[in-house]
Each structure stands twice: as C-alpha cells, then as structure tokens.
Amino acid sequence: MIRIAIAEDDPACAQQLCQFIETFGQESAQTFTTAVFSDGEKLVAAYDSQFDIILMDVEMPVMDGMTAAGYIRRMDPAVVIIFITNMAQYAIKGYEVDALDYVLKPVSYFSFTQRLNRAISRIRARRKAYVTLPVKGGAMRLESADLYYVESQGHQLLYHTRSGVYQAAGTIQQAEQDLEGMGFFRCNKGYLVNLEHVDGIQGNCAQVKGDSLLISRGRRTPFLEALAGYVGGTRR
C-alpha cells in the first residue's frame, strides 16, 4: 500500500487528483490511500512520517507549499514530494527541499501518471534503506545506516542512533520483524544490532560505537556467522 497526502486549497483540483490516483490504482493493480489537506499548515500539524508521497500545491493560504515542504523535510528525509503549480519556475526552488518533480496546472492524467510512476520507483528503492521509528509523540524516519542498535528495557525500546537515543513502547521481537532484511541481528535477548556498526568482538561482547553489548552463549555462533556473512557480502 502506498500512502499519499494531497495538500491543495482548491477542492476541484484535490478531487481531480484523487480520481487520477483511483484510476491509476485500478489500471496498475496497486493500492493507494489518500488524505486531503486544504492548507500546508494543516498537513504539517498532522504530519508524523505516515505518508510515502505528498502532492503539494505551491500557492496556498496560511502556509504555502514551499514552507510546508521545508518543515516536513526536516522531519522526514524519505517522503517523496511532488509540487502542483501554475508556474514552472517553482521547480527550481523545489530542489531546496529535495522535491522529486512538479506537475503544471491544469493537470493532465498522462503527465500525472508519469510523475506518480517515478515516485513509486523511488519509494521502492528507499524502503530498503529507511526505517520508521515509533518514537514518543509520533514517528521519525531515518536511514537504516543511522540506527546503531535497539535495546530492550521491559516494555520499552531504546533506539540508539547517530542523532541520539529515542525511546518508544514495543518489543524487541517486533523491532526485529520491522528491521528484517536490513542487516540487523540479535546478539542476545535484549539487543538487536546493526551489523554495519559492529567495530569488533572483544571477549563475549560486540563493540558497537563505543558500547559493549553482551553476546549470549546461545546466540554467539549464529551472531558471528551473520556478522561474517554480512562483512563478506559488503566486500564483494
């Protein structure tokens, strides 16, 4: 499922985009969900990294699309932003917020589906590299390479990342499922480690960014095998 937000103050244009998405979903056998916001401020207020694509009108009251995109980009480096505009010159400013593309009004179905296909291709590539952390007060998306390890403390998880430590409710088993296929492996029942950041093994501990994480006796062999396989795979 691909989740799309539409920020558009013109109800007719917003409805047209919804219809285009529905038609494209039927033609391509893909599932989309859409949420419509009448202003950039309303989108920013509700945003917690829950969308894959944002279709953003540039000229809106209260908060314009460029300003809204700036706020969103600071929260979410992965979401795909496509601007909907009357003027092509806004495309240049779009690079400042890493916008994928722009569509000129009046929007044609052909040009829209071209951009949507390009957006979907980027999403599929990025989903392998980004993780969404269910942090307190919402969610935060970051590159998997910036997550060092996950620590379980009862019913709470501590996400140790490049930018700090974030706490969230959850289980280590759920985190393991969420990070499957991204190079993470359990060294004991309480730690899920990003193999990319294992700096070495000292005694019974894995060294991860200056922290010593105990490798349990039962997991030692599979952990070392996973680490060797990961290192061997990245060096080929």
N, C-alpha and C positions, 0 to 999 in steps of 0.2 A: 504494500500500500504506500502511495506517495501522498503526502500531506501538503496542501497548497493554501497559502493565505493570499487574499486579494485585498489590497488597500486602495480603494477607489471611491471618490466622493460623488461620482456620477452613477446613480442607481442603474441606468440603462446600460452603461458600459460594463458595470460589475456583473449584471445579469448576462450580458453577451459573453463575457469571459467564462462564466460558469457553464453556459451552454456549450461553448467551444470545448471546455475540459470534459464535459459529459460525452460529447460526440467523439472526441479523440479517444476517450477511455473505451467506448464501445468498439471503435474501429481497431484499436490496438490490443484489446483484451487485457487492459490494465485497470487497476483500481485506484481511484483518487478520492480524497476527501477535501472539501473546500470550506474555508471560513472567510467571511467578508467583513472588512472593517471600513468604515466611512471616513476615517482620517488616520494619518500616520501616528498621532498621539495615542489613539485607542489601540493600535497594533502594538506599539512599544509597551504600553501599560500591561497588556495581556501576554507579552512575549516571555516564554521560558524555554526556548530552543525546541519547540514542539513541531516546527514546520520544516519541510525539505525545500520548498520553493516559495518565494514571495514575488507576486506580481504587484509592482508598486507604481501607482500614479505619481508623477513628479509634482504636479501642481495641486495641492490640497490645502484647505483652510486649517488653521490652528497649527499643524505641523506638516511641512512639505515632505515629499518623499525622500529627498536627499538627506535631510536632517534625521528623519526616522531611520533611514538605512545606516547612517553613522552610528546611532545608538545601538541598533541591532547587531551590526558587525562587531562591535566591542564585546557583545555577549556571545556571539555565535560566529566563528570563523568559517563554518561549513555551509550554512544555508545559501541556496542559490537565489540571487536577486536579479529580477528582470524588470526594467523600468518600462512603464507605459507612458508615452509622452506625445505632445504635439510638435515638439521641436527637436531635431536631430542633434543639436549642439549639446544637449544634456548628456549625450552618450560619452563625451569626453570627461565630464565630471563624474560619471559613473565609475570610472577606473579608480577613483579615490576610495570607493567603498567596495572594490572588487566585484562590481556588477558583472554578470555574465554577458548580458546583452540588453537591447532595448527594442521595443516594438512601437512603431509610429501609429498614431490615431489618424483616421479610423482604422481599427484593427481588422485585418483580413484573416480568415481562417487558415489560409496557406502559410502566411508569414508567422502566425502564432504557433502553428504546429511545428514549424521548423525550429523555432526557439525552444519549444517545450521538449522536443526530441533531444536537442543539445543539452538542455538542463538535466534530463533524465540520465543521459550518458555520464555527466559529471557526478551526479548523485551516486550512481552505481560504483564509480571509481572511488569516491570519497568515503563511502560507507565502510570500506575496508580499512580506512586509515583513521577514522574518527570514532570517539565513544561519547555517549551522553551520560553524565554523572547526575544521579538524583539527589542533588545537594539540598540542604535546608533552605526552604523558601522558594524552591523551583528546580531548575535544571541548568547544567552547564555543559557545553560541548567543547571537547578539546581533542587534539591529536593523540592517538594511542601512544605515540612515542614520548609524550609528555607525562604519561602516567607510569610511575616507577613501580609501585606495588599497592595492593589493597590489604588492609589489616582488619581482622575481625575482633570486635570487643563486645561480646554478648550479642545483643540485637542491633548493634550499631557497626557501621563500617567506616574506616578511615581511609580516604583515598590520598596517597602520598604522591604529589605531582610536582612538576617543575615550578609551578607558581605558589605552592604551599600545600597544606593539609586540609582536606574538606571532609566533613562528617555527614553521614546520611544513614537513615534506617535501612536495614536489609541484612541478608545473609551472605556468607562467603560463597555458598553454592549458587545463589542467584547471580552474583558478580561473575563467577566462573562461567556460567552459561552466557551471560551478556558479552563476555570478552572472548568467547570461543573463536578459535581461528586467527587470533591477533598476536599470538606469541606469548601468552601468559600461562603459568603453570604453578600448581600448589607445591610449596616446599614443606608445609605442614598444615594442620587443620585450620590454622589461623592466618596464614599468609598466602596471597596469590601474587606471584612475582612476574614482572615483565622481563623476560629472558634477555632482552636487548640491553638491560641495565645491570646485569649481573657482572660485577667487575672481577670476581674471583671467588674461590672457595677456600675458606680457612677453617680447618678442623671440621666441625659439624655445622658450620654456618655459611650462608651465601652472603657475600658482600654486595650490597645494593646502595649506591650513592651514599656511602659512609655509614650505613646501618648494617648490623649483623643480624641476619634472620636465620633462626634455627631450622635446620633440615632434619625432620624426624627420621627415625631409623627406618620405618616402613616406606617412606617416600624417597629415601636417598637415591636408590638405584634408578627408579623412573625419572626423578628430577634430573640427575646427572645425564641420563640418556637423552632427555628432552633438551637439555642445555647443549649437549654435544651436537644433536641433530640441528638445533637452531643455528648454532655458530657455523656448522658445516654448510648449511643451506645458504646462509647470508654471504659466505665467502666464495661460493661457486660463481 
